[in-house]
C-alpha cells in the first residue's frame, strides 16, 4: 500500500475506539496512477479492497 514515497512500505493504523462506534483515519492513499489495495480488519472479519487509479484532470483547487 503506497503511503510513504509510493514504495508500498507505509501503514495506516487506527487506534481502538469506543464499542459500537465507527473509527476512521483520513489519509492520502494515492499519489500516482496504479493498482492499490487496502486491508480492513474488524473484530470478526478481515476484508481486502483492491482498486485501480487512472490518470485524469486534477480537481479544482
CHARMM internal coordinates of N, CA and C (Angstrom, degrees):
IC EDIT
DIST 1 N 1 CA 1.4483
DIST 1 CA 1 C 1.5145
ANGL 1 N 1 CA 1 C 108.96
DIST 1 C 2 N 1.3168
ANGL 1 CA 1 C 2 N 119.54
DIHE 1 N 1 CA 1 C 2 N 107.88
DIST 2 N 2 CA 1.4630
ANGL 1 C 2 N 2 CA 121.27
DIHE 1 CA 1 C 2 N 2 CA -176.66
DIST 2 CA 2 C 1.5301
ANGL 2 N 2 CA 2 C 113.64
DIHE 1 C 2 N 2 CA 2 C -70.93
DIST 2 C 3 N 1.3123
ANGL 2 CA 2 C 3 N 116.61
DIHE 2 N 2 CA 2 C 3 N 105.49
DIST 3 N 3 CA 1.4622
ANGL 2 C 3 N 3 CA 121.24
DIHE 2 CA 2 C 3 N 3 CA 174.07
DIST 3 CA 3 C 1.5178
ANGL 3 N 3 CA 3 C 110.76
DIHE 2 C 3 N 3 CA 3 C -120.94
DIST 3 C 4 N 1.3070
ANGL 3 CA 3 C 4 N 117.62
DIHE 3 N 3 CA 3 C 4 N -34.44
DIST 4 N 4 CA 1.4476
ANGL 3 C 4 N 4 CA 122.12
DIHE 3 CA 3 C 4 N 4 CA -178.26
DIST 4 CA 4 C 1.5139
ANGL 4 N 4 CA 4 C 108.84
DIHE 3 C 4 N 4 CA 4 C -113.23
DIST 4 C 5 N 1.2997
ANGL 4 CA 4 C 5 N 118.94
DIHE 4 N 4 CA 4 C 5 N 107.80
DIST 5 N 5 CA 1.4491
ANGL 4 C 5 N 5 CA 122.24
DIHE 4 CA 4 C 5 N 5 CA 176.08
DIST 5 CA 5 C 1.5171
ANGL 5 N 5 CA 5 C 114.49
DIHE 4 C 5 N 5 CA 5 C 63.95
DIST 5 C 6 N 1.3252
ANGL 5 CA 5 C 6 N 118.07
DIHE 5 N 5 CA 5 C 6 N 21.27
DIST 6 N 6 CA 1.4637
ANGL 5 C 6 N 6 CA 123.00
DIHE 5 CA 5 C 6 N 6 CA 177.97
DIST 6 CA 6 C 1.5263
ANGL 6 N 6 CA 6 C 112.14
DIHE 5 C 6 N 6 CA 6 C 56.49
DIST 6 C 7 N 1.3286
ANGL 6 CA 6 C 7 N 118.16
DIHE 6 N 6 CA 6 C 7 N 32.25
DIST 7 N 7 CA 1.4601
ANGL 6 C 7 N 7 CA 121.52
DIHE 6 CA 6 C 7 N 7 CA -179.36
DIST 7 CA 7 C 1.5238
ANGL 7 N 7 CA 7 C 113.13
DIHE 6 C 7 N 7 CA 7 C -104.00
DIST 7 C 8 N 1.3196
ANGL 7 CA 7 C 8 N 117.81
DIHE 7 N 7 CA 7 C 8 N -3.36
DIST 8 N 8 CA 1.4562
ANGL 7 C 8 N 8 CA 119.33
DIHE 7 CA 7 C 8 N 8 CA -179.13
DIST 8 CA 8 C 1.5156
ANGL 8 N 8 CA 8 C 113.22
DIHE 7 C 8 N 8 CA 8 C 75.89
DIST 8 C 9 N 1.3358
ANGL 8 CA 8 C 9 N 117.17
DIHE 8 N 8 CA 8 C 9 N 21.75
DIST 9 N 9 CA 1.4595
ANGL 8 C 9 N 9 CA 119.69
DIHE 8 CA 8 C 9 N 9 CA -176.77
DIST 9 CA 9 C 1.5251
ANGL 9 N 9 CA 9 C 113.01
DIHE 8 C 9 N 9 CA 9 C -113.20
DIST 9 C 10 N 1.3121
ANGL 9 CA 9 C 10 N 118.34
DIHE 9 N 9 CA 9 C 10 N 14.39
DIST 10 N 10 CA 1.4569
ANGL 9 C 10 N 10 CA 120.99
DIHE 9 CA 9 C 10 N 10 CA -178.85
DIST 10 CA 10 C 1.5126
ANGL 10 N 10 CA 10 C 111.91
DIHE 9 C 10 N 10 CA 10 C -104.10
DIST 10 C 11 N 1.3043
ANGL 10 CA 10 C 11 N 116.18
DIHE 10 N 10 CA 10 C 11 N 166.38
DIST 11 N 11 CA 1.4596
ANGL 10 C 11 N 11 CA 122.29
DIHE 10 CA 10 C 11 N 11 CA 178.77
DIST 11 CA 11 C 1.5153
ANGL 11 N 11 CA 11 C 109.99
DIHE 10 C 11 N 11 CA 11 C -139.02
DIST 11 C 12 N 1.3138
ANGL 11 CA 11 C 12 N 115.34
DIHE 11 N 11 CA 11 C 12 N 152.77
DIST 12 N 12 CA 1.4561
ANGL 11 C 12 N 12 CA 121.73
DIHE 11 CA 11 C 12 N 12 CA 168.78
DIST 12 CA 12 C 1.5191
ANGL 12 N 12 CA 12 C 105.28
DIHE 11 C 12 N 12 CA 12 C -115.49
DIST 12 C 13 N 1.3156
ANGL 12 CA 12 C 13 N 117.44
DIHE 12 N 12 CA 12 C 13 N 120.68
DIST 13 N 13 CA 1.4563
ANGL 12 C 13 N 13 CA 121.36
DIHE 12 CA 12 C 13 N 13 CA 178.07
DIST 13 CA 13 C 1.5155
ANGL 13 N 13 CA 13 C 108.43
DIHE 12 C 13 N 13 CA 13 C -115.05
DIST 13 C 14 N 1.3240
ANGL 13 CA 13 C 14 N 116.02
DIHE 13 N 13 CA 13 C 14 N 130.81
DIST 14 N 14 CA 1.4567
ANGL 13 C 14 N 14 CA 121.86
DIHE 13 CA 13 C 14 N 14 CA 179.85
DIST 14 CA 14 C 1.5213
ANGL 14 N 14 CA 14 C 107.57
DIHE 13 C 14 N 14 CA 14 C -110.65
DIST 14 C 15 N 1.3126
ANGL 14 CA 14 C 15 N 116.58
DIHE 14 N 14 CA 14 C 15 N 120.96
DIST 15 N 15 CA 1.4637
ANGL 14 C 15 N 15 CA 121.21
DIHE 14 CA 14 C 15 N 15 CA -178.43
DIST 15 CA 15 C 1.5297
ANGL 15 N 15 CA 15 C 110.87
DIHE 14 C 15 N 15 CA 15 C -65.86
DIST 15 C 16 N 1.3386
ANGL 15 CA 15 C 16 N 117.17
DIHE 15 N 15 CA 15 C 16 N 150.37
DIST 16 N 16 CA 1.4701
ANGL 15 C 16 N 16 CA 119.84
DIHE 15 CA 15 C 16 N 16 CA 177.72
DIST 16 CA 16 C 1.5238
ANGL 16 N 16 CA 16 C 111.10
DIHE 15 C 16 N 16 CA 16 C -57.87
DIST 16 C 17 N 1.3169
ANGL 16 CA 16 C 17 N 115.78
DIHE 16 N 16 CA 16 C 17 N 145.87
DIST 17 N 17 CA 1.4577
ANGL 16 C 17 N 17 CA 121.88
DIHE 16 CA 16 C 17 N 17 CA 178.26
DIST 17 CA 17 C 1.5148
ANGL 17 N 17 CA 17 C 110.46
DIHE 16 C 17 N 17 CA 17 C -117.87
DIST 17 C 18 N 1.2958
ANGL 17 CA 17 C 18 N 116.40
DIHE 17 N 17 CA 17 C 18 N -167.55
DIST 18 N 18 CA 1.4591
ANGL 17 C 18 N 18 CA 121.80
DIHE 17 CA 17 C 18 N 18 CA 177.78
DIST 18 CA 18 C 1.5229
ANGL 18 N 18 CA 18 C 109.83
DIHE 17 C 18 N 18 CA 18 C -71.29
DIST 18 C 19 N 1.3371
ANGL 18 CA 18 C 19 N 118.43
DIHE 18 N 18 CA 18 C 19 N 143.46
DIST 19 N 19 CA 1.4646
ANGL 18 C 19 N 19 CA 120.70
DIHE 18 CA 18 C 19 N 19 CA 178.42
DIST 19 CA 19 C 1.5280
ANGL 19 N 19 CA 19 C 111.38
DIHE 18 C 19 N 19 CA 19 C -54.28
DIST 19 C 20 N 1.3254
ANGL 19 CA 19 C 20 N 116.28
DIHE 19 N 19 CA 19 C 20 N 136.31
DIST 20 N 20 CA 1.4618
ANGL 19 C 20 N 20 CA 121.34
DIHE 19 CA 19 C 20 N 20 CA 177.27
DIST 20 CA 20 C 1.5173
ANGL 20 N 20 CA 20 C 114.56
DIHE 19 C 20 N 20 CA 20 C 81.78
DIST 20 C 21 N 1.3209
ANGL 20 CA 20 C 21 N 118.14
DIHE 20 N 20 CA 20 C 21 N 1.52
DIST 21 N 21 CA 1.4603
ANGL 20 C 21 N 21 CA 121.18
DIHE 20 CA 20 C 21 N 21 CA -178.58
DIST 21 CA 21 C 1.5268
ANGL 21 N 21 CA 21 C 110.01
DIHE 20 C 21 N 21 CA 21 C -107.01
DIST 21 C 22 N 1.3372
ANGL 21 CA 21 C 22 N 116.20
DIHE 21 N 21 CA 21 C 22 N 146.29
DIST 22 N 22 CA 1.4605
ANGL 21 C 22 N 22 CA 121.59
DIHE 21 CA 21 C 22 N 22 CA 176.48
DIST 22 CA 22 C 1.5135
ANGL 22 N 22 CA 22 C 109.53
DIHE 21 C 22 N 22 CA 22 C -76.06
DIST 22 C 23 N 1.3246
ANGL 22 CA 22 C 23 N 115.44
DIHE 22 N 22 CA 22 C 23 N 147.74
DIST 23 N 23 CA 1.4632
ANGL 22 C 23 N 23 CA 121.33
DIHE 22 CA 22 C 23 N 23 CA 175.32
DIST 23 CA 23 C 1.5168
ANGL 23 N 23 CA 23 C 107.81
DIHE 22 C 23 N 23 CA 23 C -128.69
DIST 23 C 24 N 1.3005
ANGL 23 CA 23 C 24 N 116.65
DIHE 23 N 23 CA 23 C 24 N 147.56
DIST 24 N 24 CA 1.4595
ANGL 23 C 24 N 24 CA 120.42
DIHE 23 CA 23 C 24 N 24 CA 177.59
DIST 24 CA 24 C 1.5130
ANGL 24 N 24 CA 24 C 109.53
DIHE 23 C 24 N 24 CA 24 C -150.73
DIST 24 C 25 N 1.3112
ANGL 24 CA 24 C 25 N 114.83
DIHE 24 N 24 CA 24 C 25 N 161.83
DIST 25 N 25 CA 1.4605
ANGL 24 C 25 N 25 CA 121.78
DIHE 24 CA 24 C 25 N 25 CA 176.47
DIST 25 CA 25 C 1.5144
ANGL 25 N 25 CA 25 C 106.57
DIHE 24 C 25 N 25 CA 25 C -136.65
DIST 25 C 26 N 1.3175
ANGL 25 CA 25 C 26 N 117.35
DIHE 25 N 25 CA 25 C 26 N 120.04
DIST 26 N 26 CA 1.4608
ANGL 25 C 26 N 26 CA 120.64
DIHE 25 CA 25 C 26 N 26 CA 177.33
DIST 26 CA 26 C 1.5230
ANGL 26 N 26 CA 26 C 108.71
DIHE 25 C 26 N 26 CA 26 C -78.95
DIST 26 C 27 N 1.3150
ANGL 26 CA 26 C 27 N 115.72
DIHE 26 N 26 CA 26 C 27 N 131.41
DIST 27 N 27 CA 1.4617
ANGL 26 C 27 N 27 CA 120.56
DIHE 26 CA 26 C 27 N 27 CA 179.87
DIST 27 CA 27 C 1.5156
ANGL 27 N 27 CA 27 C 108.82
DIHE 26 C 27 N 27 CA 27 C -158.04
DIST 27 C 28 N 1.3153
ANGL 27 CA 27 C 28 N 115.78
DIHE 27 N 27 CA 27 C 28 N 154.99
DIST 28 N 28 CA 1.4554
ANGL 27 C 28 N 28 CA 120.95
DIHE 27 CA 27 C 28 N 28 CA 172.99
DIST 28 CA 28 C 1.5203
ANGL 28 N 28 CA 28 C 106.61
DIHE 27 C 28 N 28 CA 28 C -85.55
DIST 28 C 29 N 1.3126
ANGL 28 CA 28 C 29 N 116.19
DIHE 28 N 28 CA 28 C 29 N 120.07
DIST 29 N 29 CA 1.4584
ANGL 28 C 29 N 29 CA 120.72
DIHE 28 CA 28 C 29 N 29 CA -177.14
DIST 29 CA 29 C 1.5156
ANGL 29 N 29 CA 29 C 111.06
DIHE 28 C 29 N 29 CA 29 C -90.02
DIST 29 C 30 N 1.3153
ANGL 29 CA 29 C 30 N 117.61
DIHE 29 N 29 CA 29 C 30 N -35.47
DIST 30 N 30 CA 1.4584
ANGL 29 C 30 N 30 CA 120.59
DIHE 29 CA 29 C 30 N 30 CA -173.21
DIST 30 CA 30 C 1.5151
ANGL 30 N 30 CA 30 C 111.31
DIHE 29 C 30 N 30 CA 30 C -127.59
DIST 30 C 31 N 1.3034
ANGL 30 CA 30 C 31 N 115.88
DIHE 30 N 30 CA 30 C 31 N 137.98
DIST 31 N 31 CA 1.4444
ANGL 30 C 31 N 31 CA 121.00
DIHE 30 CA 30 C 31 N 31 CA 172.74
DIST 31 CA 31 C 1.5136
ANGL 31 N 31 CA 31 C 111.00
DIHE 30 C 31 N 31 CA 31 C -118.98
DIST 31 C 32 N 1.3170
ANGL 31 CA 31 C 32 N 116.47
DIHE 31 N 31 CA 31 C 32 N -7.69
DIST 32 N 32 CA 1.4619
ANGL 31 C 32 N 32 CA 120.86
DIHE 31 CA 31 C 32 N 32 CA -176.78
DIST 32 CA 32 C 1.5250
ANGL 32 N 32 CA 32 C 109.55
DIHE 31 C 32 N 32 CA 32 C -153.23
DIST 32 C 33 N 1.3416
ANGL 32 CA 32 C 33 N 116.74
DIHE 32 N 32 CA 32 C 33 N 157.11
DIST 33 N 33 CA 1.4634
ANGL 32 C 33 N 33 CA 118.96
DIHE 32 CA 32 C 33 N 33 CA 175.91
DIST 33 CA 33 C 1.5311
ANGL 33 N 33 CA 33 C 110.71
DIHE 32 C 33 N 33 CA 33 C -59.08
DIST 33 C 34 N 1.3154
ANGL 33 CA 33 C 34 N 115.65
DIHE 33 N 33 CA 33 C 34 N 148.11
DIST 34 N 34 CA 1.4602
ANGL 33 C 34 N 34 CA 120.38
DIHE 33 CA 33 C 34 N 34 CA 178.34
DIST 34 CA 34 C 1.5094
ANGL 34 N 34 CA 34 C 110.96
DIHE 33 C 34 N 34 CA 34 C 158.85
DIST 34 C 35 N 1.3055
ANGL 34 CA 34 C 35 N 115.92
DIHE 34 N 34 CA 34 C 35 N -172.91
DIST 35 N 35 CA 1.4600
ANGL 34 C 35 N 35 CA 123.02
DIHE 34 CA 34 C 35 N 35 CA 178.32
DIST 35 CA 35 C 1.5264
ANGL 35 N 35 CA 35 C 107.51
DIHE 34 C 35 N 35 CA 35 C -102.26
DIST 35 C 36 N 1.3148
ANGL 35 CA 35 C 36 N 116.92
DIHE 35 N 35 CA 35 C 36 N 131.39
DIST 36 N 36 CA 1.4567
ANGL 35 C 36 N 36 CA 122.40
DIHE 35 CA 35 C 36 N 36 CA -176.04
DIST 36 CA 36 C 1.5170
ANGL 36 N 36 CA 36 C 109.98
DIHE 35 C 36 N 36 CA 36 C -129.53
DIST 36 C 37 N 1.3089
ANGL 36 CA 36 C 37 N 116.31
DIHE 36 N 36 CA 36 C 37 N 159.68
DIST 37 N 37 CA 1.4534
ANGL 36 C 37 N 37 CA 120.53
DIHE 36 CA 36 C 37 N 37 CA 177.82
DIST 37 CA 37 C 1.5137
ANGL 37 N 37 CA 37 C 110.91
DIHE 36 C 37 N 37 CA 37 C -144.68
DIST 37 C 38 N 1.3113
ANGL 37 CA 37 C 38 N 115.18
DIHE 37 N 37 CA 37 C 38 N 148.65
DIST 38 N 38 CA 1.4595
ANGL 37 C 38 N 38 CA 122.89
DIHE 37 CA 37 C 38 N 38 CA 175.57
DIST 38 CA 38 C 1.5188
ANGL 38 N 38 CA 38 C 107.88
DIHE 37 C 38 N 38 CA 38 C -125.63
DIST 38 C 39 N 1.3182
ANGL 38 CA 38 C 39 N 117.15
DIHE 38 N 38 CA 38 C 39 N 141.41
DIST 39 N 39 CA 1.4556
ANGL 38 C 39 N 39 CA 120.92
DIHE 38 CA 38 C 39 N 39 CA 171.52
DIST 39 CA 39 C 1.5139
ANGL 39 N 39 CA 39 C 106.95
DIHE 38 C 39 N 39 CA 39 C -111.11
DIST 39 C 40 N 1.3253
ANGL 39 CA 39 C 40 N 116.17
DIHE 39 N 39 CA 39 C 40 N 125.16
DIST 40 N 40 CA 1.4572
ANGL 39 C 40 N 40 CA 123.00
DIHE 39 CA 39 C 40 N 40 CA -179.24
DIST 40 CA 40 C 1.5211
ANGL 40 N 40 CA 40 C 107.32
DIHE 39 C 40 N 40 CA 40 C -113.21
DIST 40 C 41 N 1.3274
ANGL 40 CA 40 C 41 N 116.83
DIHE 40 N 40 CA 40 C 41 N 120.88
DIST 41 N 41 CA 1.4610
ANGL 40 C 41 N 41 CA 121.78
DIHE 40 CA 40 C 41 N 41 CA -179.17
DIST 41 CA 41 C 1.5153
ANGL 41 N 41 CA 41 C 110.07
DIHE 40 C 41 N 41 CA 41 C -115.59
DIST 41 C 42 N 1.3196
ANGL 41 CA 41 C 42 N 115.88
DIHE 41 N 41 CA 41 C 42 N 134.43
DIST 42 N 42 CA 1.4565
ANGL 41 C 42 N 42 CA 122.50
DIHE 41 CA 41 C 42 N 42 CA 174.94
DIST 42 CA 42 C 1.5143
ANGL 42 N 42 CA 42 C 109.36
DIHE 41 C 42 N 42 CA 42 C -120.58
DIST 42 C 43 N 1.3243
ANGL 42 CA 42 C 43 N 116.47
DIHE 42 N 42 CA 42 C 43 N -173.85
DIST 43 N 43 CA 1.4606
ANGL 42 C 43 N 43 CA 120.50
DIHE 42 CA 42 C 43 N 43 CA -179.95
DIST 43 CA 43 C 1.5255
ANGL 43 N 43 CA 43 C 112.11
DIHE 42 C 43 N 43 CA 43 C -61.21
DIST 43 C 44 N 1.3376
ANGL 43 CA 43 C 44 N 116.95
DIHE 43 N 43 CA 43 C 44 N -35.25
DIST 44 N 44 CA 1.4661
ANGL 43 C 44 N 44 CA 119.37
DIHE 43 CA 43 C 44 N 44 CA -174.86
DIST 44 CA 44 C 1.5285
ANGL 44 N 44 CA 44 C 112.60
DIHE 43 C 44 N 44 CA 44 C -131.72
DIST 44 C 45 N 1.3334
ANGL 44 CA 44 C 45 N 117.65
DIHE 44 N 44 CA 44 C 45 N 21.61
DIST 45 N 45 CA 1.4587
ANGL 44 C 45 N 45 CA 119.82
DIHE 44 CA 44 C 45 N 45 CA 179.54
DIST 45 CA 45 C 1.5236
ANGL 45 N 45 CA 45 C 110.57
DIHE 44 C 45 N 45 CA 45 C -154.94
DIST 45 C 46 N 1.3077
ANGL 45 CA 45 C 46 N 114.89
DIHE 45 N 45 CA 45 C 46 N 162.57
DIST 46 N 46 CA 1.4548
ANGL 45 C 46 N 46 CA 123.14
DIHE 45 CA 45 C 46 N 46 CA 171.83
DIST 46 CA 46 C 1.5221
ANGL 46 N 46 CA 46 C 106.34
DIHE 45 C 46 N 46 CA 46 C -144.21
DIST 46 C 47 N 1.3162
ANGL 46 CA 46 C 47 N 117.25
DIHE 46 N 46 CA 46 C 47 N 129.59
DIST 47 N 47 CA 1.4650
ANGL 46 C 47 N 47 CA 121.70
DIHE 46 CA 46 C 47 N 47 CA -176.35
DIST 47 CA 47 C 1.5251
ANGL 47 N 47 CA 47 C 109.12
DIHE 46 C 47 N 47 CA 47 C -131.46
DIST 47 C 48 N 1.3158
ANGL 47 CA 47 C 48 N 116.15
DIHE 47 N 47 CA 47 C 48 N 136.99
DIST 48 N 48 CA 1.4605
ANGL 47 C 48 N 48 CA 121.27
DIHE 47 CA 47 C 48 N 48 CA 175.64
DIST 48 CA 48 C 1.5210
ANGL 48 N 48 CA 48 C 108.17
DIHE 47 C 48 N 48 CA 48 C -108.41
DIST 48 C 49 N 1.3339
ANGL 48 CA 48 C 49 N 116.54
DIHE 48 N 48 CA 48 C 49 N 127.75
DIST 49 N 49 CA 1.4589
ANGL 48 C 49 N 49 CA 123.18
DIHE 48 CA 48 C 49 N 49 CA -179.31
DIST 49 CA 49 C 1.5270
ANGL 49 N 49 CA 49 C 107.00
DIHE 48 C 49 N 49 CA 49 C -115.05
DIST 49 C 50 N 1.3161
ANGL 49 CA 49 C 50 N 116.98
DIHE 49 N 49 CA 49 C 50 N 119.59
DIST 50 N 50 CA 1.4641
ANGL 49 C 50 N 50 CA 122.33
DIHE 49 CA 49 C 50 N 50 CA -179.52
DIST 50 CA 50 C 1.5238
ANGL 50 N 50 CA 50 C 108.39
DIHE 49 C 50 N 50 CA 50 C -114.86
DIST 50 C 51 N 1.3364
ANGL 50 CA 50 C 51 N 116.84
DIHE 50 N 50 CA 50 C 51 N 134.55
DIST 51 N 51 CA 1.4595
ANGL 50 C 51 N 51 CA 120.19
DIHE 50 CA 50 C 51 N 51 CA -179.96
DIST 51 CA 51 C 1.5204
ANGL 51 N 51 CA 51 C 109.99
DIHE 50 C 51 N 51 CA 51 C -147.61
DIST 51 C 52 N 1.3221
ANGL 51 CA 51 C 52 N 115.29
DIHE 51 N 51 CA 51 C 52 N 160.11
DIST 52 N 52 CA 1.4550
ANGL 51 C 52 N 52 CA 122.66
DIHE 51 CA 51 C 52 N 52 CA -178.90
DIST 52 CA 52 C 1.5260
ANGL 52 N 52 CA 52 C 109.62
DIHE 51 C 52 N 52 CA 52 C -111.07
DIST 52 C 53 N 1.3219
ANGL 52 CA 52 C 53 N 116.22
DIHE 52 N 52 CA 52 C 53 N 137.02
DIST 53 N 53 CA 1.4622
ANGL 52 C 53 N 53 CA 122.28
DIHE 52 CA 52 C 53 N 53 CA 176.62
DIST 53 CA 53 C 1.5265
ANGL 53 N 53 CA 53 C 107.19
DIHE 52 C 53 N 53 CA 53 C -111.66
DIST 53 C 54 N 1.3276
ANGL 53 CA 53 C 54 N 116.38
DIHE 53 N 53 CA 53 C 54 N 125.32
DIST 54 N 54 CA 1.4606
ANGL 53 C 54 N 54 CA 120.81
DIHE 53 CA 53 C 54 N 54 CA 178.74
DIST 54 CA 54 C 1.5195
ANGL 54 N 54 CA 54 C 109.81
DIHE 53 C 54 N 54 CA 54 C -109.84
DIST 54 C 55 N 1.3159
ANGL 54 CA 54 C 55 N 116.98
DIHE 54 N 54 CA 54 C 55 N 158.05
DIST 55 N 55 CA 1.4612
ANGL 54 C 55 N 55 CA 121.56
DIHE 54 CA 54 C 55 N 55 CA 179.43
DIST 55 CA 55 C 1.5170
ANGL 55 N 55 CA 55 C 111.20
DIHE 54 C 55 N 55 CA 55 C -70.54
DIST 55 C 56 N 1.3002
ANGL 55 CA 55 C 56 N 115.88
DIHE 55 N 55 CA 55 C 56 N 156.30
DIST 56 N 56 CA 1.4564
ANGL 55 C 56 N 56 CA 120.60
DIHE 55 CA 55 C 56 N 56 CA 179.33
DIST 56 CA 56 C 1.5153
ANGL 56 N 56 CA 56 C 110.37
DIHE 55 C 56 N 56 CA 56 C -174.02
DIST 56 C 57 N 1.3028
ANGL 56 CA 56 C 57 N 116.19
DIHE 56 N 56 CA 56 C 57 N -172.26
DIST 57 N 57 CA 1.4582
ANGL 56 C 57 N 57 CA 122.39
DIHE 56 CA 56 C 57 N 57 CA 178.45
DIST 57 CA 57 C 1.5275
ANGL 57 N 57 CA 57 C 109.55
DIHE 56 C 57 N 57 CA 57 C -75.03
DIST 57 C 58 N 1.3279
ANGL 57 CA 57 C 58 N 118.32
DIHE 57 N 57 CA 57 C 58 N 131.22
DIST 58 N 58 CA 1.4658
ANGL 57 C 58 N 58 CA 120.20
DIHE 57 CA 57 C 58 N 58 CA 178.41
DIST 58 CA 58 C 1.5283
ANGL 58 N 58 CA 58 C 110.84
DIHE 57 C 58 N 58 CA 58 C -62.93
DIST 58 C 59 N 1.3306
ANGL 58 CA 58 C 59 N 117.50
DIHE 58 N 58 CA 58 C 59 N 150.94
DIST 59 N 59 CA 1.4591
ANGL 58 C 59 N 59 CA 120.33
DIHE 58 CA 58 C 59 N 59 CA 176.87
DIST 59 CA 59 C 1.5255
ANGL 59 N 59 CA 59 C 110.58
DIHE 58 C 59 N 59 CA 59 C -68.46
DIST 59 C 60 N 1.3297
ANGL 59 CA 59 C 60 N 117.96
DIHE 59 N 59 CA 59 C 60 N 158.89
DIST 60 N 60 CA 1.4718
ANGL 59 C 60 N 60 CA 120.04
DIHE 59 CA 59 C 60 N 60 CA 178.23
DIST 60 CA 60 C 1.5246
ANGL 60 N 60 CA 60 C 110.84
DIHE 59 C 60 N 60 CA 60 C -64.56
DIST 60 C 61 N 1.3122
ANGL 60 CA 60 C 61 N 115.14
DIHE 60 N 60 CA 60 C 61 N 150.12
DIST 61 N 61 CA 1.4699
ANGL 60 C 61 N 61 CA 120.35
DIHE 60 CA 60 C 61 N 61 CA -179.10
DIST 61 CA 61 C 1.5060
ANGL 61 N 61 CA 61 C 111.68
DIHE 60 C 61 N 61 CA 61 C -73.42
END
COOR INIT
IC SEED 1 N 1 CA 1 C
IC BUILD
